[in-house]
């Protein structure tokens, strides 16, 4: 079984809590994945955790 793994560069355009919302969009052949994340829901112990 193959499991996709996605990596995000932290140095270029870092995601901050002030962004409020992020949209993840990926396409692999005919398969398209698009979902929206609210960053305030991703805070753990006062820190944004991605």
CHARMM internal coordinates of N, CA and C (Angstrom, degrees):
IC EDIT
DIST 1 N 1 CA 1.4410
DIST 1 CA 1 C 1.5319
ANGL 1 N 1 CA 1 C 108.95
DIST 1 C 2 N 1.3204
ANGL 1 CA 1 C 2 N 116.08
DIHE 1 N 1 CA 1 C 2 N 135.97
DIST 2 N 2 CA 1.4663
ANGL 1 C 2 N 2 CA 121.68
DIHE 1 CA 1 C 2 N 2 CA 178.04
DIST 2 CA 2 C 1.5149
ANGL 2 N 2 CA 2 C 109.78
DIHE 1 C 2 N 2 CA 2 C -101.12
DIST 2 C 3 N 1.3106
ANGL 2 CA 2 C 3 N 115.00
DIHE 2 N 2 CA 2 C 3 N 136.14
DIST 3 N 3 CA 1.4568
ANGL 2 C 3 N 3 CA 121.08
DIHE 2 CA 2 C 3 N 3 CA 179.85
DIST 3 CA 3 C 1.5250
ANGL 3 N 3 CA 3 C 107.81
DIHE 2 C 3 N 3 CA 3 C -122.66
DIST 3 C 4 N 1.3278
ANGL 3 CA 3 C 4 N 117.66
DIHE 3 N 3 CA 3 C 4 N 122.63
DIST 4 N 4 CA 1.4701
ANGL 3 C 4 N 4 CA 118.35
DIHE 3 CA 3 C 4 N 4 CA 178.63
DIST 4 CA 4 C 1.5217
ANGL 4 N 4 CA 4 C 110.94
DIHE 3 C 4 N 4 CA 4 C -73.00
DIST 4 C 5 N 1.3189
ANGL 4 CA 4 C 5 N 115.25
DIHE 4 N 4 CA 4 C 5 N 142.19
DIST 5 N 5 CA 1.4620
ANGL 4 C 5 N 5 CA 121.93
DIHE 4 CA 4 C 5 N 5 CA 177.60
DIST 5 CA 5 C 1.5224
ANGL 5 N 5 CA 5 C 106.68
DIHE 4 C 5 N 5 CA 5 C -127.46
DIST 5 C 6 N 1.3247
ANGL 5 CA 5 C 6 N 116.49
DIHE 5 N 5 CA 5 C 6 N 130.98
DIST 6 N 6 CA 1.4593
ANGL 5 C 6 N 6 CA 121.24
DIHE 5 CA 5 C 6 N 6 CA -178.68
DIST 6 CA 6 C 1.5201
ANGL 6 N 6 CA 6 C 109.32
DIHE 5 C 6 N 6 CA 6 C -113.49
DIST 6 C 7 N 1.3257
ANGL 6 CA 6 C 7 N 116.02
DIHE 6 N 6 CA 6 C 7 N 137.12
DIST 7 N 7 CA 1.4524
ANGL 6 C 7 N 7 CA 122.50
DIHE 6 CA 6 C 7 N 7 CA 177.86
DIST 7 CA 7 C 1.5214
ANGL 7 N 7 CA 7 C 108.88
DIHE 6 C 7 N 7 CA 7 C -119.55
DIST 7 C 8 N 1.3162
ANGL 7 CA 7 C 8 N 116.44
DIHE 7 N 7 CA 7 C 8 N 145.24
DIST 8 N 8 CA 1.4544
ANGL 7 C 8 N 8 CA 121.42
DIHE 7 CA 7 C 8 N 8 CA -179.65
DIST 8 CA 8 C 1.5219
ANGL 8 N 8 CA 8 C 108.89
DIHE 7 C 8 N 8 CA 8 C -126.25
DIST 8 C 9 N 1.3253
ANGL 8 CA 8 C 9 N 115.93
DIHE 8 N 8 CA 8 C 9 N 130.16
DIST 9 N 9 CA 1.4668
ANGL 8 C 9 N 9 CA 120.72
DIHE 8 CA 8 C 9 N 9 CA 178.12
DIST 9 CA 9 C 1.5217
ANGL 9 N 9 CA 9 C 109.47
DIHE 8 C 9 N 9 CA 9 C -68.05
DIST 9 C 10 N 1.3104
ANGL 9 CA 9 C 10 N 117.51
DIHE 9 N 9 CA 9 C 10 N 132.55
DIST 10 N 10 CA 1.4667
ANGL 9 C 10 N 10 CA 121.11
DIHE 9 CA 9 C 10 N 10 CA -179.45
DIST 10 CA 10 C 1.5285
ANGL 10 N 10 CA 10 C 111.90
DIHE 9 C 10 N 10 CA 10 C -90.97
DIST 10 C 11 N 1.3165
ANGL 10 CA 10 C 11 N 118.53
DIHE 10 N 10 CA 10 C 11 N -19.07
DIST 11 N 11 CA 1.4567
ANGL 10 C 11 N 11 CA 121.22
DIHE 10 CA 10 C 11 N 11 CA -175.66
DIST 11 CA 11 C 1.5315
ANGL 11 N 11 CA 11 C 112.54
DIHE 10 C 11 N 11 CA 11 C -78.84
DIST 11 C 12 N 1.3110
ANGL 11 CA 11 C 12 N 118.07
DIHE 11 N 11 CA 11 C 12 N -40.30
DIST 12 N 12 CA 1.4639
ANGL 11 C 12 N 12 CA 121.17
DIHE 11 CA 11 C 12 N 12 CA -178.12
DIST 12 CA 12 C 1.5204
ANGL 12 N 12 CA 12 C 109.99
DIHE 11 C 12 N 12 CA 12 C -90.77
DIST 12 C 13 N 1.3082
ANGL 12 CA 12 C 13 N 117.18
DIHE 12 N 12 CA 12 C 13 N 127.91
DIST 13 N 13 CA 1.4641
ANGL 12 C 13 N 13 CA 123.12
DIHE 12 CA 12 C 13 N 13 CA 176.09
DIST 13 CA 13 C 1.5266
ANGL 13 N 13 CA 13 C 112.44
DIHE 12 C 13 N 13 CA 13 C 44.68
DIST 13 C 14 N 1.3265
ANGL 13 CA 13 C 14 N 118.23
DIHE 13 N 13 CA 13 C 14 N 63.71
DIST 14 N 14 CA 1.4630
ANGL 13 C 14 N 14 CA 119.08
DIHE 13 CA 13 C 14 N 14 CA -179.07
DIST 14 CA 14 C 1.5349
ANGL 14 N 14 CA 14 C 111.93
DIHE 13 C 14 N 14 CA 14 C -62.22
DIST 14 C 15 N 1.3023
ANGL 14 CA 14 C 15 N 116.13
DIHE 14 N 14 CA 14 C 15 N 145.62
DIST 15 N 15 CA 1.4578
ANGL 14 C 15 N 15 CA 122.29
DIHE 14 CA 14 C 15 N 15 CA 177.65
DIST 15 CA 15 C 1.5214
ANGL 15 N 15 CA 15 C 107.60
DIHE 14 C 15 N 15 CA 15 C -80.50
DIST 15 C 16 N 1.3248
ANGL 15 CA 15 C 16 N 116.28
DIHE 15 N 15 CA 15 C 16 N 128.98
DIST 16 N 16 CA 1.4606
ANGL 15 C 16 N 16 CA 120.71
DIHE 15 CA 15 C 16 N 16 CA 178.67
DIST 16 CA 16 C 1.5232
ANGL 16 N 16 CA 16 C 109.38
DIHE 15 C 16 N 16 CA 16 C -122.44
DIST 16 C 17 N 1.3011
ANGL 16 CA 16 C 17 N 116.61
DIHE 16 N 16 CA 16 C 17 N 163.27
DIST 17 N 17 CA 1.4556
ANGL 16 C 17 N 17 CA 122.46
DIHE 16 CA 16 C 17 N 17 CA -179.98
DIST 17 CA 17 C 1.5302
ANGL 17 N 17 CA 17 C 111.55
DIHE 16 C 17 N 17 CA 17 C -61.32
DIST 17 C 18 N 1.3185
ANGL 17 CA 17 C 18 N 116.54
DIHE 17 N 17 CA 17 C 18 N -27.40
DIST 18 N 18 CA 1.4623
ANGL 17 C 18 N 18 CA 121.02
DIHE 17 CA 17 C 18 N 18 CA 178.81
DIST 18 CA 18 C 1.5328
ANGL 18 N 18 CA 18 C 112.26
DIHE 17 C 18 N 18 CA 18 C -66.55
DIST 18 C 19 N 1.3301
ANGL 18 CA 18 C 19 N 117.66
DIHE 18 N 18 CA 18 C 19 N -19.03
DIST 19 N 19 CA 1.4700
ANGL 18 C 19 N 19 CA 121.04
DIHE 18 CA 18 C 19 N 19 CA 177.63
DIST 19 CA 19 C 1.5312
ANGL 19 N 19 CA 19 C 111.25
DIHE 18 C 19 N 19 CA 19 C -68.51
DIST 19 C 20 N 1.3178
ANGL 19 CA 19 C 20 N 117.09
DIHE 19 N 19 CA 19 C 20 N -22.39
DIST 20 N 20 CA 1.4659
ANGL 19 C 20 N 20 CA 126.24
DIHE 19 CA 19 C 20 N 20 CA 176.37
DIST 20 CA 20 C 1.5237
ANGL 20 N 20 CA 20 C 114.54
DIHE 19 C 20 N 20 CA 20 C 66.34
DIST 20 C 21 N 1.3211
ANGL 20 CA 20 C 21 N 118.99
DIHE 20 N 20 CA 20 C 21 N -37.37
DIST 21 N 21 CA 1.4633
ANGL 20 C 21 N 21 CA 121.16
DIHE 20 CA 20 C 21 N 21 CA -174.88
DIST 21 CA 21 C 1.5249
ANGL 21 N 21 CA 21 C 109.47
DIHE 20 C 21 N 21 CA 21 C -152.33
DIST 21 C 22 N 1.3118
ANGL 21 CA 21 C 22 N 117.23
DIHE 21 N 21 CA 21 C 22 N 143.30
DIST 22 N 22 CA 1.4632
ANGL 21 C 22 N 22 CA 122.21
DIHE 21 CA 21 C 22 N 22 CA 177.98
DIST 22 CA 22 C 1.5239
ANGL 22 N 22 CA 22 C 108.29
DIHE 21 C 22 N 22 CA 22 C -130.52
DIST 22 C 23 N 1.3141
ANGL 22 CA 22 C 23 N 116.15
DIHE 22 N 22 CA 22 C 23 N 143.18
DIST 23 N 23 CA 1.4615
ANGL 22 C 23 N 23 CA 120.90
DIHE 22 CA 22 C 23 N 23 CA 175.57
DIST 23 CA 23 C 1.5266
ANGL 23 N 23 CA 23 C 107.46
DIHE 22 C 23 N 23 CA 23 C -113.49
DIST 23 C 24 N 1.3136
ANGL 23 CA 23 C 24 N 115.43
DIHE 23 N 23 CA 23 C 24 N 123.78
DIST 24 N 24 CA 1.4693
ANGL 23 C 24 N 24 CA 121.66
DIHE 23 CA 23 C 24 N 24 CA 176.20
DIST 24 CA 24 C 1.5228
ANGL 24 N 24 CA 24 C 106.89
DIHE 23 C 24 N 24 CA 24 C -98.40
DIST 24 C 25 N 1.3321
ANGL 24 CA 24 C 25 N 116.02
DIHE 24 N 24 CA 24 C 25 N 126.51
DIST 25 N 25 CA 1.4546
ANGL 24 C 25 N 25 CA 121.11
DIHE 24 CA 24 C 25 N 25 CA -178.60
DIST 25 CA 25 C 1.5223
ANGL 25 N 25 CA 25 C 108.33
DIHE 24 C 25 N 25 CA 25 C -135.76
DIST 25 C 26 N 1.3196
ANGL 25 CA 25 C 26 N 116.47
DIHE 25 N 25 CA 25 C 26 N 125.58
DIST 26 N 26 CA 1.4589
ANGL 25 C 26 N 26 CA 121.74
DIHE 25 CA 25 C 26 N 26 CA -179.90
DIST 26 CA 26 C 1.5203
ANGL 26 N 26 CA 26 C 109.57
DIHE 25 C 26 N 26 CA 26 C -142.62
DIST 26 C 27 N 1.3081
ANGL 26 CA 26 C 27 N 115.45
DIHE 26 N 26 CA 26 C 27 N 146.50
DIST 27 N 27 CA 1.4590
ANGL 26 C 27 N 27 CA 120.51
DIHE 26 CA 26 C 27 N 27 CA 178.45
DIST 27 CA 27 C 1.5256
ANGL 27 N 27 CA 27 C 108.28
DIHE 26 C 27 N 27 CA 27 C -135.48
DIST 27 C 28 N 1.3072
ANGL 27 CA 27 C 28 N 115.28
DIHE 27 N 27 CA 27 C 28 N 133.74
DIST 28 N 28 CA 1.4635
ANGL 27 C 28 N 28 CA 121.93
DIHE 27 CA 27 C 28 N 28 CA 177.10
DIST 28 CA 28 C 1.5233
ANGL 28 N 28 CA 28 C 106.80
DIHE 27 C 28 N 28 CA 28 C -135.08
DIST 28 C 29 N 1.3272
ANGL 28 CA 28 C 29 N 116.60
DIHE 28 N 28 CA 28 C 29 N 99.54
DIST 29 N 29 CA 1.4613
ANGL 28 C 29 N 29 CA 120.32
DIHE 28 CA 28 C 29 N 29 CA -175.51
DIST 29 CA 29 C 1.5181
ANGL 29 N 29 CA 29 C 109.94
DIHE 28 C 29 N 29 CA 29 C 64.14
DIST 29 C 30 N 1.3202
ANGL 29 CA 29 C 30 N 116.58
DIHE 29 N 29 CA 29 C 30 N -127.00
DIST 30 N 30 CA 1.4651
ANGL 29 C 30 N 30 CA 121.78
DIHE 29 CA 29 C 30 N 30 CA -179.40
DIST 30 CA 30 C 1.5258
ANGL 30 N 30 CA 30 C 112.55
DIHE 29 C 30 N 30 CA 30 C -84.02
DIST 30 C 31 N 1.3278
ANGL 30 CA 30 C 31 N 117.07
DIHE 30 N 30 CA 30 C 31 N -7.18
DIST 31 N 31 CA 1.4642
ANGL 30 C 31 N 31 CA 121.01
DIHE 30 CA 30 C 31 N 31 CA -177.91
DIST 31 CA 31 C 1.5219
ANGL 31 N 31 CA 31 C 109.73
DIHE 30 C 31 N 31 CA 31 C -91.36
DIST 31 C 32 N 1.3276
ANGL 31 CA 31 C 32 N 116.01
DIHE 31 N 31 CA 31 C 32 N 126.36
DIST 32 N 32 CA 1.4576
ANGL 31 C 32 N 32 CA 121.32
DIHE 31 CA 31 C 32 N 32 CA 178.60
DIST 32 CA 32 C 1.5202
ANGL 32 N 32 CA 32 C 109.25
DIHE 31 C 32 N 32 CA 32 C -124.37
DIST 32 C 33 N 1.3224
ANGL 32 CA 32 C 33 N 115.28
DIHE 32 N 32 CA 32 C 33 N 134.32
DIST 33 N 33 CA 1.4556
ANGL 32 C 33 N 33 CA 121.93
DIHE 32 CA 32 C 33 N 33 CA -179.86
DIST 33 CA 33 C 1.5190
ANGL 33 N 33 CA 33 C 107.88
DIHE 32 C 33 N 33 CA 33 C -124.64
DIST 33 C 34 N 1.3233
ANGL 33 CA 33 C 34 N 116.34
DIHE 33 N 33 CA 33 C 34 N 125.73
DIST 34 N 34 CA 1.4512
ANGL 33 C 34 N 34 CA 120.93
DIHE 33 CA 33 C 34 N 34 CA 179.06
DIST 34 CA 34 C 1.5234
ANGL 34 N 34 CA 34 C 107.57
DIHE 33 C 34 N 34 CA 34 C -143.40
DIST 34 C 35 N 1.3406
ANGL 34 CA 34 C 35 N 115.79
DIHE 34 N 34 CA 34 C 35 N 123.94
DIST 35 N 35 CA 1.4617
ANGL 34 C 35 N 35 CA 120.00
DIHE 34 CA 34 C 35 N 35 CA 179.18
DIST 35 CA 35 C 1.5238
ANGL 35 N 35 CA 35 C 110.16
DIHE 34 C 35 N 35 CA 35 C -146.98
DIST 35 C 36 N 1.3132
ANGL 35 CA 35 C 36 N 115.70
DIHE 35 N 35 CA 35 C 36 N 154.59
DIST 36 N 36 CA 1.4563
ANGL 35 C 36 N 36 CA 122.57
DIHE 35 CA 35 C 36 N 36 CA -176.49
DIST 36 CA 36 C 1.5288
ANGL 36 N 36 CA 36 C 108.91
DIHE 35 C 36 N 36 CA 36 C -112.71
DIST 36 C 37 N 1.3336
ANGL 36 CA 36 C 37 N 116.12
DIHE 36 N 36 CA 36 C 37 N 136.56
DIST 37 N 37 CA 1.4574
ANGL 36 C 37 N 37 CA 122.04
DIHE 36 CA 36 C 37 N 37 CA 178.92
DIST 37 CA 37 C 1.5225
ANGL 37 N 37 CA 37 C 109.35
DIHE 36 C 37 N 37 CA 37 C -119.63
DIST 37 C 38 N 1.3179
ANGL 37 CA 37 C 38 N 116.77
DIHE 37 N 37 CA 37 C 38 N 132.66
DIST 38 N 38 CA 1.4563
ANGL 37 C 38 N 38 CA 122.42
DIHE 37 CA 37 C 38 N 38 CA 172.78
DIST 38 CA 38 C 1.5242
ANGL 38 N 38 CA 38 C 106.99
DIHE 37 C 38 N 38 CA 38 C -91.95
DIST 38 C 39 N 1.3186
ANGL 38 CA 38 C 39 N 116.31
DIHE 38 N 38 CA 38 C 39 N 118.93
DIST 39 N 39 CA 1.4649
ANGL 38 C 39 N 39 CA 120.64
DIHE 38 CA 38 C 39 N 39 CA -171.92
DIST 39 CA 39 C 1.5222
ANGL 39 N 39 CA 39 C 113.38
DIHE 38 C 39 N 39 CA 39 C -67.42
DIST 39 C 40 N 1.3242
ANGL 39 CA 39 C 40 N 118.85
DIHE 39 N 39 CA 39 C 40 N -29.85
DIST 40 N 40 CA 1.4706
ANGL 39 C 40 N 40 CA 118.92
DIHE 39 CA 39 C 40 N 40 CA 179.38
DIST 40 CA 40 C 1.5288
ANGL 40 N 40 CA 40 C 110.97
DIHE 39 C 40 N 40 CA 40 C -63.98
DIST 40 C 41 N 1.3309
ANGL 40 CA 40 C 41 N 117.75
DIHE 40 N 40 CA 40 C 41 N -22.31
DIST 41 N 41 CA 1.4629
ANGL 40 C 41 N 41 CA 121.52
DIHE 40 CA 40 C 41 N 41 CA 176.81
DIST 41 CA 41 C 1.5256
ANGL 41 N 41 CA 41 C 112.15
DIHE 40 C 41 N 41 CA 41 C -79.72
DIST 41 C 42 N 1.3301
ANGL 41 CA 41 C 42 N 116.95
DIHE 41 N 41 CA 41 C 42 N -6.90
DIST 42 N 42 CA 1.4575
ANGL 41 C 42 N 42 CA 121.56
DIHE 41 CA 41 C 42 N 42 CA -177.07
DIST 42 CA 42 C 1.5288
ANGL 42 N 42 CA 42 C 111.89
DIHE 41 C 42 N 42 CA 42 C -109.53
DIST 42 C 43 N 1.3243
ANGL 42 CA 42 C 43 N 116.35
DIHE 42 N 42 CA 42 C 43 N 24.05
DIST 43 N 43 CA 1.4662
ANGL 42 C 43 N 43 CA 121.61
DIHE 42 CA 42 C 43 N 43 CA 179.06
DIST 43 CA 43 C 1.5250
ANGL 43 N 43 CA 43 C 108.55
DIHE 42 C 43 N 43 CA 43 C -95.93
DIST 43 C 44 N 1.3412
ANGL 43 CA 43 C 44 N 115.11
DIHE 43 N 43 CA 43 C 44 N 130.79
DIST 44 N 44 CA 1.4717
ANGL 43 C 44 N 44 CA 121.92
DIHE 43 CA 43 C 44 N 44 CA 178.49
DIST 44 CA 44 C 1.5209
ANGL 44 N 44 CA 44 C 107.75
DIHE 43 C 44 N 44 CA 44 C -131.03
DIST 44 C 45 N 1.3074
ANGL 44 CA 44 C 45 N 116.52
DIHE 44 N 44 CA 44 C 45 N 124.46
DIST 45 N 45 CA 1.4525
ANGL 44 C 45 N 45 CA 123.44
DIHE 44 CA 44 C 45 N 45 CA -178.80
DIST 45 CA 45 C 1.5398
ANGL 45 N 45 CA 45 C 110.97
DIHE 44 C 45 N 45 CA 45 C 52.58
DIST 45 C 46 N 1.3285
ANGL 45 CA 45 C 46 N 115.62
DIHE 45 N 45 CA 45 C 46 N 42.79
DIST 46 N 46 CA 1.4536
ANGL 45 C 46 N 46 CA 121.96
DIHE 45 CA 45 C 46 N 46 CA 175.86
DIST 46 CA 46 C 1.5133
ANGL 46 N 46 CA 46 C 115.18
DIHE 45 C 46 N 46 CA 46 C 77.80
DIST 46 C 47 N 1.3283
ANGL 46 CA 46 C 47 N 118.45
DIHE 46 N 46 CA 46 C 47 N 6.56
DIST 47 N 47 CA 1.4540
ANGL 46 C 47 N 47 CA 121.93
DIHE 46 CA 46 C 47 N 47 CA -175.80
DIST 47 CA 47 C 1.5362
ANGL 47 N 47 CA 47 C 110.05
DIHE 46 C 47 N 47 CA 47 C -127.90
DIST 47 C 48 N 1.3308
ANGL 47 CA 47 C 48 N 116.24
DIHE 47 N 47 CA 47 C 48 N 138.69
DIST 48 N 48 CA 1.4569
ANGL 47 C 48 N 48 CA 120.58
DIHE 47 CA 47 C 48 N 48 CA 176.59
DIST 48 CA 48 C 1.5222
ANGL 48 N 48 CA 48 C 109.35
DIHE 47 C 48 N 48 CA 48 C -68.87
DIST 48 C 49 N 1.3284
ANGL 48 CA 48 C 49 N 116.20
DIHE 48 N 48 CA 48 C 49 N 121.77
DIST 49 N 49 CA 1.4691
ANGL 48 C 49 N 49 CA 121.99
DIHE 48 CA 48 C 49 N 49 CA -178.43
DIST 49 CA 49 C 1.5177
ANGL 49 N 49 CA 49 C 108.72
DIHE 48 C 49 N 49 CA 49 C -115.12
DIST 49 C 50 N 1.3040
ANGL 49 CA 49 C 50 N 116.08
DIHE 49 N 49 CA 49 C 50 N 119.15
DIST 50 N 50 CA 1.4710
ANGL 49 C 50 N 50 CA 120.58
DIHE 49 CA 49 C 50 N 50 CA -179.80
DIST 50 CA 50 C 1.4803
ANGL 50 N 50 CA 50 C 109.24
DIHE 49 C 50 N 50 CA 50 C -107.73
END
COOR INIT
IC SEED 1 N 1 CA 1 C
IC BUILD
